[in-house]
Amino acid sequence: MEQRVSISISDGIADVRLVRADKMNALDAAMFDAIVAATERLAHEKGLGEIASSWVSSGQNLPISEDQIHQMLGSPMVQQIAASCGISPQDASSKLAQFLPMIVDHLTPQGKVA
């Protein structure tokens, strides 16, 4: 699978970018898979591993706040997702906090990306 999300970390700051310029970073199943993988990686690196692990496991999904979304994904990623969806970054953070746990949970039956 081609790279859909790029991650670079410098001085403790994660720069996460959607990489699908040919489709104006439109979200598709592969992009969601890449977001799930980036979320898991960054969650563990940013100290939010317990939260992300709950989404992958078969138990109850722990909630995540809008601030934690920004901490985990970084403002550039939230802004790219917002632009791709045609909503404000604040709305994107709110929707990601609401739906990302369910999306990751759905995409990871038996604890693995489907």
WOGIGI-V453753 format. One record per residue. N is the residue number from 1. PHI is phi in radians with two decimals (999 if undefined). OMEGA is omega in whole degrees, 0 to 359 (999 if undefined). Layout:
BEGIN
N,PHI,OMEGA
N,PHI,OMEGA
END
This chain:
BEGIN
1,999,178
2,-1.13,180
3,-1.23,182
4,-1.89,180
5,-2.35,176
6,-1.81,180
7,-2.29,170
8,-2.33,181
9,-2.16,180
10,-2.41,180
11,0.94,176
12,1.37,180
13,-1.96,180
14,-1.55,174
15,-1.91,183
16,-1.96,182
17,-2.30,172
18,-1.32,183
19,-2.14,178
20,-2.77,185
21,-1.04,181
22,-1.08,179
23,-2.02,181
24,0.93,179
25,1.04,176
26,-1.08,181
27,-1.45,174
28,-2.42,184
29,-1.04,180
30,-1.14,178
31,-1.16,177
32,-1.08,178
33,-1.04,179
34,-1.16,177
35,-1.13,177
36,-1.05,181
37,-1.11,178
38,-1.13,178
39,-1.06,180
40,-1.08,181
41,-1.08,183
42,-1.21,179
43,-1.04,180
44,-1.22,179
45,-1.28,183
46,-1.71,178
47,1.39,179
48,-1.91,184
49,-1.04,180
50,-1.10,180
51,-1.15,182
52,-1.11,179
53,-1.10,180
54,-1.15,180
55,-1.27,182
56,-1.42,182
57,-1.29,184
58,-1.50,180
59,-1.45,181
60,-1.20,178
61,-1.40,175
62,-1.30,180
63,-1.32,175
64,-2.29,181
65,-1.55,177
66,-1.07,178
67,-1.10,178
68,-1.19,174
69,-1.04,179
70,-1.10,179
71,-1.10,184
72,-1.31,187
73,-1.66,184
74,1.52,182
75,-1.05,180
76,-1.03,180
77,-1.16,179
78,-1.09,179
79,-1.14,179
80,-1.16,178
81,-1.12,179
82,-1.05,180
83,-1.11,180
84,-1.10,182
85,-1.66,180
86,1.27,179
87,-2.25,180
88,-1.31,176
89,-1.01,178
90,-1.13,177
91,-1.15,178
92,-1.09,178
93,-1.06,180
94,-1.11,181
95,-1.17,177
96,-1.09,179
97,-1.09,181
98,-1.33,191
99,-1.83,183
100,-1.00,177
101,-1.01,180
102,-1.22,180
103,-1.13,180
104,-1.09,179
105,-1.03,181
106,-1.18,183
107,-1.45,183
108,-2.23,175
109,-1.13,184
110,0.99,174
111,1.34,179
112,-2.39,178
113,-1.09,183
114,-1.22,999
END
